[in-house]
Amino acid sequence: MCCLLFFYICKKNIHMCWFVAYSKSRNEFKAANYFDKCGINSYVPSYEEKREWSDRIKKIKVPAISGYVFFETDKLDYSLI
């Protein structure tokens, strides 16, 4: 589902580190829901955008960084990814 990139941000005082996972484009929110179901704190930076069709206008939640999901964990467990 996701590919793990070797990029992480770790604070020395706190034993939790942020990692980045690469997902398919347009599947970022599905990957974040998967991490949430596994009990892992995840984050997808997003914004609302207005999309216009011939019969309606909708506000859609769009990822700010396409294809990437950030997640926080104390140790990296590759079996979850």
C-alpha positions in Angstrom: 0.0 0.0 0.0 2.7 2.5 0.9 6.4 2.7 0.3 8.5 4.1 3.1 11.0 6.8 2.4 14.1 7.2 4.5 13.2 10.6 5.8 12.3 11.3 9.4 12.1 14.1 11.9 12.9 13.1 15.5 13.0 15.2 18.6 15.6 14.1 21.1 13.5 14.9 24.2 10.5 13.1 22.9 10.9 9.5 21.7 8.3 9.8 18.9 9.6 10.3 15.4 7.8 11.5 12.2 8.2 9.4 9.1 7.1 9.9 5.5 5.3 7.2 3.5 4.8 7.4 -0.2 1.4 6.3 -1.5 -0.3 6.2 -4.8 -1.6 9.5 -6.0 -5.2 10.2 -4.8 -4.9 7.5 -2.1 -3.3 9.7 0.6 -6.4 9.8 2.7 -6.9 6.0 2.4 -3.4 5.5 3.6 -3.9 7.9 6.5 -7.1 5.9 7.5 -5.1 2.7 7.4 -2.5 4.1 9.8 -5.2 5.4 12.1 -6.8 1.9 12.1 -3.5 0.5 13.1 -3.3 2.9 16.0 -0.6 5.1 14.4 -0.9 8.9 14.4 -0.9 10.1 10.8 -1.2 13.4 9.0 -2.0 14.5 5.4 -1.6 18.2 4.8 -4.6 19.3 2.9 -6.7 22.3 1.8 -10.2 22.8 0.3 -10.6 23.5 -3.3 -13.7 24.4 -5.3 -14.3 22.2 -8.3 -16.8 23.2 -10.9 -18.8 20.8 -13.1 -21.5 21.7 -15.6 -24.3 21.2 -13.1 -22.7 21.9 -9.7 -19.8 23.4 -7.7 -18.3 21.3 -4.8 -15.7 21.9 -2.2 -13.2 19.0 -2.2 -10.5 18.2 0.3 -7.2 18.0 -1.7 -3.8 16.9 -0.4 -1.2 19.7 -0.4 1.6 17.3 -1.0 0.4 14.7 -3.5 1.4 11.1 -2.8 2.8 11.5 0.8 1.5 10.6 4.2 3.3 11.6 7.4 3.0 9.3 10.4 4.4 9.4 14.0 5.7 6.3 15.8 8.3 5.5 18.5 9.9 2.7 16.4 9.7 1.8 12.8 7.8 -1.5 12.2 8.0 -2.5 8.5 5.3 -5.1 8.9 2.6 -2.4 9.2 3.5 -0.8 5.9 
